[in-house]
Amino acid sequence: MENVQYTIKTTDVTLRFHFDVNHNDRILIIGKSGVGKSTLLKIIDGNIIPDKGKVVELINKRIFLNPFNDIAYINQTPYIFSASIMENITLFDNKVDYHKVQKILNEVNLNSFSKEKLEDIKLEKNGISVSEGQKQKIEIARALFSHKSLILADEITANLDRNNAKKIRDLLFRIPNPVIEVAHHFNENDRRYTKVFRLDADGSLKRIR
C-alpha cells in the first residue's frame, strides 16, 4: 500500500496509510469503533477507490497494480447460502475434487463431515442451523478454497464467545496465506502477529509493534 489517502464522507476524516505486506505476514490493525477499520480493508479489497495512492500486491516477486481479484474477504457476519455445505464452500463449483475440500475442512476443524453429509446436508439461509463458530469456519474454508494470495479478516471474532474466538484466531495463524485482520483490541502477550498497527480517530495509521 503506497501513500494511500481516502476521506470518509460521513465523518470528514481522512485515512492515511502506507505499509508493506510480505508472504508470511500476520498483520493486525486495531482501533475503536467508527474510526474506519472496515473502510481501510475495503480500500485494500478494491471496493473503495482511494483519493490518492495505490494498492500494490507483491506475489512471487511480481507486482500487480490491480490485485483485487487475488484477495479473499472474511466478513464479521458470514453469509451462508441456502445450499449444501459443499456448495457454500465451493460457491457452487460443480467440478470439485472432494479430497481437496476435505483437506481444507481438516485445516479449519470441520472434518466431521463425510462426503455424503457435505453434499446432502442443506444449510438454511444465513446459517441459522449452525453455530456462529461453524459459520466462521465455513467462511474461512471458502476463502481457502478460493486460493487467493491475501486474506482480509474484518472483526471476525466480534460475535463469538471467548473460547470460539480463540479457536478462530488460532485457525487464522495456521493459514499459509498472509492475513490482514482488523479488531477492536488485541492480547499484547500474543507474539504471533508480525506487525500491529493502530488506526486513530484522526485517520492516521501508526505501527505499534
trRosetta pair geometry for C-beta under 8 A, 3 or more apart (Angstrom, degrees):
i j d omega theta_ij theta_ji phi_ij phi_ji
1 4 5.1 -52 180 -12 103 127
1 17 6.0 1 126 114 141 96
1 18 6.0 -156 107 -130 87 36
1 19 5.6 21 51 49 109 60
1 20 7.6 -150 30 -79 68 30
1 21 7.7 70 -10 -18 88 100
1 44 6.8 -59 -81 -100 123 94
1 53 7.1 38 176 156 74 130
1 54 8.0 -166 -148 98 48 41
1 55 5.5 -18 -105 -116 74 67
1 56 7.2 -176 -74 32 24 69
2 18 6.2 32 -144 -132 27 95
2 53 5.3 -175 95 -159 64 93
2 54 5.4 3 53 57 107 75
2 55 7.8 -172 20 -89 76 21
2 56 5.9 33 -14 6 112 116
3 18 5.1 14 -67 -86 43 122
3 52 6.6 -58 129 130 92 104
3 53 4.2 -163 94 -98 63 111
4 15 7.4 -17 118 114 95 98
4 16 7.3 164 88 -148 58 38
4 17 5.4 -16 61 64 103 76
4 18 6.7 164 15 -75 74 62
4 43 6.3 122 172 151 142 141
4 50 4.8 -98 -159 -122 92 163
4 52 6.9 159 -151 91 33 66
4 53 3.6 -140 -89 94 44 146
4 54 7.2 -144 -86 24 88 15
4 55 6.9 34 -83 -66 135 73
5 14 5.8 0 -168 178 97 107
5 15 6.7 163 -150 84 43 60
5 16 5.3 1 -103 -101 83 74
5 50 6.1 113 65 179 41 109
5 51 5.3 -58 102 65 88 100
5 52 4.1 19 42 48 107 105
5 53 5.8 123 6 0 68 115
6 14 7.0 165 82 -155 30 63
6 15 4.9 -4 58 50 84 106
6 39 7.0 -156 101 153 134 115
6 43 5.8 -147 -15 -92 154 138
6 48 6.5 68 -152 138 157 122
6 50 4.5 -99 -64 -131 102 71
6 51 5.3 150 -107 1 49 89
6 52 7.9 -153 -59 32 53 65
7 12 6.7 -9 -175 -151 106 41
7 13 7.1 167 -149 87 62 31
7 14 4.6 -31 -92 -96 76 79
7 15 7.7 -166 -81 15 26 69
7 51 6.0 29 5 -24 86 148
8 11 4.8 16 98 42 117 97
8 12 7.2 -70 79 -12 71 12
8 13 5.1 2 40 58 110 81
8 14 7.6 -162 10 -84 70 28
8 15 6.8 74 -30 -23 98 99
8 36 5.7 -132 -48 -100 143 119
8 39 6.0 -50 -92 -122 115 173
8 203 7.8 -166 5 -99 106 116
9 12 7.3 19 -159 -71 26 54
11 34 7.4 133 -77 170 147 95
11 36 7.7 -123 47 -60 144 106
13 35 7.6 -97 123 -160 164 56
13 36 6.4 -138 96 -39 126 136
13 201 7.2 -106 -121 167 147 56
13 202 6.7 -165 -146 -162 105 27
13 203 4.5 172 165 -56 94 111
14 51 7.9 -62 -140 36 101 140
14 203 4.8 130 82 127 46 171
15 36 5.2 -150 -77 139 119 151
15 39 6.5 -168 -37 106 151 118
15 40 5.9 -167 -162 -84 151 89
15 43 7.4 -159 92 -18 146 154
15 199 7.6 -14 -131 -151 99 118
15 203 4.6 -129 -88 -160 35 98
15 205 7.5 41 -169 -35 83 105
16 203 5.6 79 4 131 81 100
16 204 5.6 -16 59 -106 106 58
16 205 6.7 -150 88 10 59 87
17 40 6.6 55 2 -139 153 118
17 197 7.9 59 -135 177 119 158
17 199 8.0 -38 -75 -105 126 98
17 205 4.0 32 -103 19 100 144
18 53 7.5 -130 -87 -133 89 144
18 205 7.9 167 23 66 50 120
19 27 7.6 133 126 -138 142 147
19 195 7.2 152 -174 152 138 158
19 197 7.0 -103 -50 -65 160 144
19 205 7.3 -94 -24 120 120 136
19 207 7.4 132 -102 -68 127 113
20 58 7.8 4 -162 9 97 128
21 25 5.3 -128 -158 44 66 153
21 27 6.7 -81 -113 -19 89 142
21 57 7.1 -27 63 -128 124 73
21 58 7.4 175 76 35 78 91
21 150 6.6 36 144 -117 154 127
21 178 5.5 120 173 147 105 154
21 180 6.9 -63 -109 -58 128 113
22 25 4.7 119 56 -38 73 106
22 58 7.8 -17 -112 69 46 124
22 178 6.7 164 87 -98 41 138
22 194 7.5 -95 54 128 112 158
23 178 6.0 -132 -160 -46 23 112
24 178 6.8 12 41 -87 3 87
24 194 6.8 117 112 -62 82 154
25 178 4.4 34 56 -141 86 110
25 179 7.4 -152 106 43 72 50
25 180 7.8 14 118 -70 116 73
25 194 4.8 -115 -136 58 61 140
25 195 6.4 -13 -153 13 108 109
26 172 7.3 114 -139 134 114 102
26 173 6.3 12 -110 -111 155 76
26 178 7.4 -147 -70 -151 42 59
26 179 5.4 12 -126 56 67 99
26 181 7.5 2 -178 5 76 112
26 192 6.0 -20 78 136 155 84
26 193 5.0 -119 105 -123 99 52
26 194 5.2 118 42 2 68 89
26 195 7.9 167 81 31 48 66
27 178 7.5 30 -1 177 100 98
27 179 6.9 -166 34 97 68 56
27 180 4.6 -14 71 -112 113 71
27 181 7.0 167 89 24 57 66
27 193 6.9 87 -122 -164 19 98
27 194 6.7 -47 -71 63 61 90
27 195 4.7 -10 -116 67 83 103
27 196 7.7 172 -160 -84 55 34
27 197 7.2 12 -178 2 99 105
28 181 5.2 -21 -109 71 68 97
28 182 7.7 137 -164 -100 56 28
28 183 6.5 -31 -162 25 102 109
28 186 5.6 59 155 -73 154 152
28 193 4.7 -48 -2 -127 115 147
28 195 7.4 -177 30 95 63 57
28 196 4.8 -9 67 -116 102 77
28 197 7.2 -179 94 29 53 65
29 37 5.9 164 114 -138 113 100
29 40 6.7 -107 137 93 165 149
29 180 6.9 21 -7 -179 110 92
29 181 7.2 -179 25 91 71 46
29 182 4.7 -29 73 -104 98 78
29 183 7.7 138 77 24 51 61
29 196 7.9 168 -83 -162 31 50
29 197 4.8 -15 -111 70 75 102
29 198 7.6 156 -161 -97 60 18
29 199 5.8 41 175 -24 105 109
29 205 7.2 -37 -136 -140 114 113
30 37 8.0 -34 -165 -101 15 137
30 182 7.4 157 -88 -159 30 60
30 183 5.7 -31 -105 77 77 75
30 184 6.6 28 -155 139 87 18
30 185 5.7 67 -150 -108 131 27
30 186 5.6 -114 -70 -10 134 101
30 196 7.0 9 -2 -174 108 96
30 197 7.3 175 24 89 66 50
30 198 5.4 -29 71 -109 89 69
30 199 7.2 -170 87 20 36 77
31 35 4.3 -105 158 59 127 142
31 36 7.5 -37 116 53 156 63
31 37 5.1 175 54 -61 119 112
31 182 7.4 -34 30 -162 98 102
31 184 7.4 -84 74 -131 36 41
31 198 6.1 130 -76 -169 78 61
31 199 3.6 -41 -64 63 148 90
31 200 7.0 -133 -125 -65 109 22
32 35 5.3 97 63 -28 74 118
32 184 7.0 43 -118 -145 35 84
32 201 7.0 -7 47 -70 122 93
33 184 6.9 -13 -51 -106 76 107
35 199 5.1 149 120 118 127 104
35 200 6.8 -145 -157 137 139 15
35 201 5.4 -100 -115 -97 104 50
35 203 7.7 -174 179 -83 84 43
36 39 4.3 -52 -162 44 79 122
36 40 5.8 90 136 -32 87 91
36 199 6.3 -129 69 161 87 139
36 203 6.5 24 29 -114 154 73
37 40 5.7 -51 -154 29 31 114
37 41 6.9 28 150 -15 63 102
37 154 7.7 145 125 -141 99 82
37 155 7.6 100 105 -46 134 102
37 182 4.0 144 171 -172 120 142
37 199 5.7 171 -82 43 78 150
38 41 5.6 -51 -152 36 38 111
38 42 6.4 38 150 -20 67 105
38 154 5.6 62 -114 -150 87 124
38 155 7.5 -41 -73 -5 101 114
38 182 6.8 -157 -69 78 51 157
39 42 5.6 -56 -148 37 33 112
39 43 6.6 39 151 -23 65 100
39 48 6.4 -3 -164 14 75 167
40 43 5.7 -50 -155 29 33 113
40 44 6.8 29 149 -14 64 103
40 182 7.2 135 66 -82 115 141
40 199 6.6 -130 -29 -97 152 151
40 205 7.6 110 -123 -78 148 132
41 44 5.6 -55 -152 38 37 111
41 45 6.0 34 150 -19 69 110
41 73 7.2 118 156 -132 115 106
41 152 4.9 130 -158 -176 110 133
41 154 5.5 -148 61 -85 170 105
41 180 7.0 173 -112 110 91 117
41 182 6.0 -107 -46 -12 123 133
42 45 5.3 -53 -138 42 34 113
42 47 4.3 -69 -167 66 92 112
42 48 4.5 66 121 -1 104 109
43 46 7.9 52 176 -62 26 21
43 47 7.8 -80 -64 57 24 69
43 48 4.8 -53 -81 76 63 104
43 49 7.8 109 -132 -123 75 5
43 50 5.4 61 -152 -64 120 95
43 55 6.9 165 144 -58 79 128
44 55 5.7 149 -131 -126 50 140
44 71 7.1 171 134 -139 87 158
44 152 6.3 151 91 -90 125 137
44 180 6.7 -34 120 69 171 159
45 48 8.0 63 61 19 87 75
45 68 6.3 75 166 -140 44 94
45 71 5.4 -158 -125 112 65 144
45 73 5.3 26 -115 -75 140 128
45 152 5.9 -84 -70 15 104 160
46 49 7.9 20 -161 -78 53 64
46 55 7.2 -123 -73 54 75 149
46 66 7.7 66 -111 -162 137 73
46 67 7.8 -164 -52 75 122 61
46 68 3.0 3 -23 -110 155 140
46 71 7.2 153 2 38 107 138
50 53 5.3 -40 115 64 150 90
50 54 7.4 -155 50 -86 128 31
50 55 7.6 136 -6 -31 126 91
54 65 6.7 -24 169 -157 137 88
55 67 6.5 -111 125 38 103 108
55 68 7.7 78 89 -64 138 85
56 63 5.7 -8 -175 -162 111 107
56 64 7.4 157 -158 73 62 47
56 65 6.2 -29 -109 -112 83 53
56 67 7.2 107 -164 -17 25 125
57 63 7.4 148 76 -150 43 57
57 64 5.4 -18 63 57 94 97
57 67 3.3 79 14 -96 132 163
57 70 6.6 -169 102 76 161 125
57 71 7.8 -148 -78 -62 154 102
57 149 6.9 118 166 90 134 133
57 150 6.4 -114 -133 -22 131 139
58 61 7.0 11 -178 -106 98 23
58 62 7.4 152 -155 70 58 32
58 63 5.8 -30 -99 -94 69 71
59 62 6.0 -33 73 62 71 83
59 64 6.3 3 21 -2 114 115
59 67 7.4 147 -21 -126 121 116
59 70 6.8 -51 -61 149 155 162
59 149 5.1 -46 -110 -142 123 167
64 67 4.6 115 92 -80 114 79
64 70 7.1 81 70 15 158 139
66 69 7.4 36 133 3 90 95
67 70 5.2 -69 -176 48 77 109
67 71 6.5 81 129 -37 91 104
67 149 7.7 -81 -170 59 112 125
67 150 7.3 45 149 16 128 132
68 71 5.8 -56 -152 21 42 118
70 148 5.4 144 178 -152 49 78
70 149 4.6 9 161 19 114 105
70 150 6.6 73 121 19 85 89
71 148 5.6 93 -140 -176 7 135
71 149 7.5 -46 -78 57 51 74
71 150 4.9 -26 -112 74 79 100
71 151 7.6 158 -163 -93 63 24
71 152 6.2 28 178 -10 109 109
72 142 7.8 167 -159 112 125 76
72 143 3.7 123 153 -146 145 92
72 144 8.0 -143 73 -44 178 30
72 146 5.2 142 -90 67 120 138
72 148 3.9 171 -28 38 94 147
72 150 7.3 -180 26 91 69 49
72 151 4.9 -20 69 -112 102 73
72 152 7.0 -174 91 26 50 71
72 177 8.0 55 32 115 119 167
73 143 7.8 -164 46 -104 22 115
73 152 4.9 -13 -113 66 67 110
73 154 7.0 17 -175 -12 89 115
74 78 7.4 -26 -165 -92 76 93
74 136 7.7 64 -179 -156 119 78
74 139 5.3 113 -141 139 91 115
74 140 6.1 21 -113 -85 141 65
74 143 5.5 -49 -65 -49 101 146
74 151 6.5 23 -10 -179 111 100
74 152 6.7 -175 25 91 71 55
74 153 4.7 -6 63 -112 117 67
74 154 6.7 -178 89 20 61 74
74 156 5.4 4 125 -87 114 136
75 78 5.9 154 67 -87 94 42
75 79 7.0 48 42 -15 142 84
75 139 6.9 -111 41 -155 74 149
75 154 5.6 -19 -131 58 41 117
75 156 7.4 118 104 -97 24 84
76 154 5.3 -80 -38 111 83 89
76 155 4.1 0 -95 83 117 100
76 156 6.0 -136 -107 -90 47 40
76 158 5.3 -6 -152 34 114 125
76 159 6.7 112 168 -12 86 108
77 159 6.9 71 -89 -17 74 151
78 127 6.8 27 92 0 104 153
78 135 4.5 175 58 155 130 98
78 136 5.8 -172 -28 -89 134 44
78 138 6.6 125 158 73 154 95
78 139 3.7 -123 -119 -55 127 134
79 126 7.1 -54 -144 -106 54 60
79 139 7.8 101 37 -100 53 110
80 88 6.0 -5 -148 -133 73 136
80 123 5.4 -89 168 135 121 137
80 124 7.7 53 111 83 122 48
80 125 6.8 155 94 -164 82 30
80 126 5.5 97 51 -155 94 9
80 127 3.3 100 14 -47 157 97
80 130 7.4 172 -117 40 165 119
80 135 5.8 -87 -50 -132 126 100
80 138 6.6 51 -104 92 101 148
81 87 6.6 -89 82 117 132 105
81 88 5.4 -171 39 -99 96 82
81 123 7.2 88 79 77 53 111
81 125 7.0 -29 -167 -114 29 66
82 122 7.0 24 178 174 64 103
82 123 6.8 -139 -127 93 34 67
82 124 6.0 -6 -113 -158 85 35
82 125 4.2 -30 -55 -60 101 81
83 87 3.9 -86 146 88 127 135
83 88 5.7 162 79 -53 102 78
83 92 7.2 -71 -164 -76 163 92
83 122 6.6 -91 -178 -143 14 80
83 123 6.6 -6 63 47 45 89
84 87 4.6 95 54 8 81 101
84 88 6.9 -141 95 -6 44 86
84 118 6.6 74 159 151 114 50
84 119 5.4 3 -171 -156 159 29
84 120 6.7 73 -121 18 120 8
84 121 6.3 104 -142 71 76 53
84 122 5.8 -56 -81 -95 57 56
84 123 7.2 108 -148 3 13 84
85 88 5.7 -56 -150 35 32 114
85 89 6.5 25 155 -15 65 107
85 113 6.1 -82 84 -154 162 167
85 117 7.2 13 25 132 136 77
85 118 4.9 -97 76 -143 110 59
85 119 8.0 -75 50 -48 82 22
85 121 5.7 23 -15 76 107 105
85 123 6.4 101 -73 -32 63 114
85 138 6.9 -116 -149 -118 83 119
86 89 6.1 -63 -152 38 28 105
86 90 6.0 -4 164 8 68 116
86 96 7.1 168 -177 77 108 154
86 101 6.5 15 -129 -166 84 165
86 118 4.3 82 -54 153 99 96
86 119 5.2 1 5 -85 143 59
87 90 6.3 -66 -128 54 27 91
87 91 7.4 58 176 -122 58 7
87 92 5.1 30 -155 -81 94 61
88 91 7.7 16 -171 -71 20 46
88 123 6.1 13 -46 30 144 141
88 138 5.6 -8 126 179 128 126
88 142 6.8 -81 144 -75 69 118
89 101 6.1 107 105 -142 145 109
89 104 7.2 147 -174 97 135 139
89 105 7.9 -50 -104 -69 163 92
89 138 6.4 -112 -76 -161 83 78
89 141 4.9 -45 -126 120 112 113
89 142 5.2 -142 -140 -81 48 69
89 145 5.4 113 162 -22 88 155
90 93 4.1 -108 162 38 108 98
90 96 4.9 -59 -118 -82 154 148
90 101 6.8 -53 -58 -93 109 124
90 142 8.0 -126 -42 -121 19 74
90 145 6.0 -113 -97 163 55 153
91 142 6.9 89 -42 -149 95 107
91 145 8.0 171 3 100 91 129
91 146 7.9 45 1 -83 131 97
93 96 5.2 104 102 -58 102 104
96 100 6.9 -127 -178 62 79 117
96 101 6.1 43 161 -40 123 120
97 100 4.1 79 81 -1 103 112
97 101 7.2 175 91 -7 57 81
98 101 5.7 -58 -154 39 38 109
98 102 6.1 38 150 -22 71 107
98 115 5.2 8 -159 -117 144 115
98 118 7.5 145 -141 67 98 151
99 102 5.4 -51 -142 37 34 114
99 103 6.4 42 154 -25 63 100
100 103 5.8 -50 -153 28 29 113
100 104 6.9 27 150 -14 61 104
100 145 7.7 100 136 -127 104 86
101 104 5.7 -57 -155 37 36 111
101 105 6.3 37 148 -21 68 106
101 118 6.9 112 125 -166 140 157
101 141 8.0 56 -159 176 75 118
101 145 6.9 15 -108 -104 74 122
102 105 5.4 -51 -145 36 35 114
102 106 6.5 43 152 -24 64 99
102 111 7.1 72 -168 -130 76 85
102 115 7.7 -47 -67 -76 119 81
103 106 5.7 -49 -155 29 32 114
103 107 6.8 33 147 -20 62 103
104 107 5.5 -53 -155 32 37 114
104 108 6.6 11 156 0 69 108
104 141 5.1 110 143 -149 115 87
104 144 4.9 162 -140 101 115 129
104 145 5.7 -9 -93 -67 172 82
105 108 6.2 -68 -143 49 32 94
105 110 4.5 -91 -157 80 87 88
105 111 5.0 134 125 -85 97 60
105 113 6.5 -102 -161 46 155 106
105 118 8.0 -99 -63 -95 153 126
105 141 6.3 26 -86 -122 58 138
106 109 7.7 29 -174 -74 29 32
106 111 4.6 50 -94 -80 60 129
107 141 7.8 144 71 -104 98 79
107 144 6.6 166 82 -144 143 171
107 171 7.6 104 147 -156 74 94
107 174 6.5 -174 -168 119 89 122
107 175 7.5 89 164 -93 128 65
108 137 4.5 138 159 -164 117 94
108 140 5.3 157 -115 91 131 116
108 141 4.9 -101 12 -67 157 92
108 144 7.3 -156 -43 6 118 145
108 171 5.9 54 -129 -154 64 136
109 137 6.6 -92 66 -131 81 141
109 167 7.2 -78 48 180 156 116
109 171 7.0 -106 8 -93 109 120
110 113 6.4 -1 152 4 86 112
110 134 7.1 104 -106 -142 114 82
110 137 5.2 147 -49 139 119 133
110 138 7.2 90 -80 -73 166 65
110 141 6.5 -55 32 -56 140 143
113 117 4.3 -134 -158 93 82 121
113 118 5.0 105 142 -63 124 80
113 121 7.4 -103 -136 23 118 137
114 117 4.8 96 50 8 73 101
114 118 7.0 -131 96 -8 39 87
115 118 5.7 -53 -150 32 31 114
115 119 6.5 13 158 -5 65 110
116 119 6.2 -69 -150 45 28 100
116 120 5.5 0 165 -1 70 124
117 120 6.1 -67 -121 49 25 95
117 121 5.0 15 -174 -15 71 118
118 121 7.2 -25 -96 33 10 98
123 127 5.8 -14 176 -106 123 63
123 129 5.8 -162 -146 55 62 116
123 130 6.3 -32 -130 -13 111 119
124 127 6.9 145 71 -103 71 11
124 128 5.1 -47 86 46 127 89
124 129 4.6 114 11 -16 105 110
125 128 7.6 15 76 2 53 99
127 130 5.0 -58 -172 48 94 99
127 134 7.6 -174 -172 95 124 95
127 135 4.4 101 144 -101 164 115
127 138 7.4 -175 -105 42 137 147
130 134 4.1 -104 167 90 115 133
130 135 5.7 145 96 -56 111 78
130 138 7.5 73 102 -20 160 135
131 134 4.6 96 55 7 80 102
131 135 7.0 -138 97 -7 43 85
131 164 7.8 -139 142 -110 123 150
132 135 5.6 -52 -150 33 33 114
132 136 6.6 32 153 -17 65 103
132 159 5.4 -134 -160 119 142 105
132 160 5.6 -169 116 -93 124 75
132 164 6.8 97 88 131 98 161
133 136 5.9 -55 -152 35 32 109
133 137 6.4 32 151 -19 65 106
133 160 6.0 89 -78 -127 79 119
133 164 3.9 -115 -85 -148 120 128
133 167 6.7 32 -151 74 126 131
133 168 6.7 -141 -139 -54 80 108
134 137 5.5 -53 -148 37 35 113
134 138 6.4 38 153 -21 66 102
135 138 5.7 -52 -151 33 32 111
135 139 6.5 32 151 -18 64 105
136 139 5.5 -53 -150 36 35 113
136 140 6.3 34 152 -18 67 104
136 156 5.8 117 -142 175 120 102
136 157 7.9 57 -130 -88 163 54
136 160 7.0 -34 -16 -63 151 131
136 164 7.8 123 35 162 138 111
136 168 5.3 -19 125 -115 144 135
137 140 5.6 -52 -146 38 33 110
137 141 6.2 38 152 -21 65 104
137 168 7.3 -124 -67 -105 73 88
137 171 7.2 -123 -111 -134 83 174
138 141 5.5 -51 -146 37 31 114
138 142 6.4 39 150 -24 63 102
139 142 5.5 -49 -152 31 32 116
139 143 6.7 33 149 -19 62 102
139 156 7.7 -157 90 -139 137 121
140 143 5.5 -50 -152 33 37 113
140 144 6.5 35 150 -17 67 103
140 168 7.5 -180 -38 -150 145 88
140 171 6.3 55 152 131 170 132
140 172 7.6 -115 -126 -81 135 70
140 175 7.6 -121 -173 -73 111 132
141 144 5.7 -54 -147 38 33 110
141 145 6.2 36 153 -22 66 106
142 145 5.8 -53 -146 34 29 113
142 146 6.6 34 153 -27 61 105
143 146 5.8 -54 -155 26 31 115
143 148 6.6 -64 -172 33 76 118
143 151 5.5 76 165 -124 137 113
144 147 7.8 38 168 -65 41 43
144 175 6.8 -132 -90 -128 106 107
144 177 7.9 -162 -109 -2 70 126
148 151 6.5 123 88 -74 114 68
148 177 7.0 52 93 -135 71 158
149 177 6.4 168 -179 -141 31 109
149 178 7.5 15 151 34 71 97
150 177 6.5 178 -107 171 22 114
150 178 5.5 -26 -118 76 75 98
150 179 7.8 154 -168 -95 61 30
150 180 7.1 15 178 1 105 102
151 172 7.9 -158 104 -144 138 91
151 175 6.5 -21 18 135 155 155
151 177 5.1 99 -10 102 106 131
151 178 7.2 175 28 92 76 48
151 179 4.8 -24 74 -109 102 78
151 180 7.5 178 91 28 52 63
152 179 7.7 158 -90 -160 22 61
152 180 5.3 -17 -113 68 69 97
152 181 7.9 158 -166 -85 45 39
153 156 4.7 -63 -175 -11 98 128
153 172 6.3 -23 -53 -117 165 137
153 179 6.0 14 -6 -174 117 108
153 180 7.1 179 25 89 74 46
153 181 4.1 -16 68 -109 113 82
153 182 7.2 -176 92 23 64 61
154 182 5.8 5 -127 48 54 109
155 158 4.2 10 165 -28 102 127
155 182 6.1 -36 -45 94 70 87
155 183 6.1 134 -106 -106 59 54
155 184 7.5 55 -118 -28 103 81
156 168 6.2 -142 122 151 108 138
156 172 7.9 136 65 -66 141 130
156 181 7.3 -81 16 -140 106 103
157 160 5.0 -71 -160 40 64 119
157 164 7.7 171 -142 109 88 78
157 165 3.7 84 -168 -138 121 93
157 168 5.5 176 -89 72 95 131
157 169 6.1 -15 -58 -50 145 100
157 183 7.1 6 44 -116 104 119
158 183 7.8 -174 -65 -133 88 76
158 184 7.6 98 -104 -13 101 110
160 164 4.1 -121 -173 94 118 111
160 165 4.3 157 93 -64 116 76
160 168 6.4 151 0 3 173 137
161 164 5.3 80 55 21 75 101
161 165 6.7 -138 95 -12 31 95
162 165 5.6 -56 -142 36 27 115
162 166 6.5 30 159 -21 63 103
163 166 6.0 -55 -156 31 28 109
163 167 6.7 25 150 -17 62 106
164 167 5.4 -52 -148 36 38 113
164 168 6.3 36 155 -18 69 104
165 168 6.0 -55 -147 37 30 108
165 169 6.3 24 156 -14 65 109
166 169 5.9 -59 -144 41 29 107
166 170 6.1 32 156 -21 66 107
167 170 5.8 -53 -146 36 28 112
167 171 6.4 34 151 -24 61 105
168 171 5.5 -52 -154 31 33 117
168 172 6.8 40 148 -25 63 98
169 172 5.5 -43 -153 25 39 116
169 173 7.0 35 151 -16 63 101
170 173 5.9 -58 -158 35 36 110
170 174 6.9 32 147 -19 66 105
171 174 5.7 -59 -155 32 37 110
171 175 7.1 50 148 -35 66 94
172 175 5.8 -42 -161 9 39 116
172 179 5.6 136 -178 -174 104 175
172 181 6.7 38 -177 -67 159 138
173 192 5.2 -19 -122 164 138 147
175 179 6.3 88 74 -53 128 124
183 186 6.1 102 81 -66 132 85
186 190 6.5 -103 169 49 100 123
186 193 7.3 -3 -176 -18 156 150
186 196 6.6 -126 52 -134 156 130
187 190 4.3 82 82 -13 102 108
190 193 6.6 64 117 -6 98 96
193 196 5.2 73 117 -62 143 93
193 209 7.1 78 94 94 114 123
195 207 6.4 -58 -167 -135 98 110
195 209 7.1 163 -156 91 36 68
196 207 7.2 110 79 -159 50 65
196 208 5.4 -58 104 66 99 87
196 209 4.1 26 40 48 112 104
197 205 5.2 10 175 -179 131 96
197 206 6.5 152 -159 78 76 35
197 207 5.3 -48 -99 -96 78 53
197 208 6.7 132 -129 9 24 82
198 205 7.4 165 79 -153 40 52
198 206 5.2 -18 58 62 89 91
198 208 5.1 49 -14 -24 108 129
199 203 7.6 -21 -172 -148 89 26
199 204 7.6 170 -149 87 52 38
199 205 5.3 -20 -98 -101 72 78
200 203 7.2 -38 78 28 75 21
200 204 5.2 -1 44 59 112 84
200 205 7.8 -164 11 -82 77 29
200 206 6.7 36 -22 2 112 110
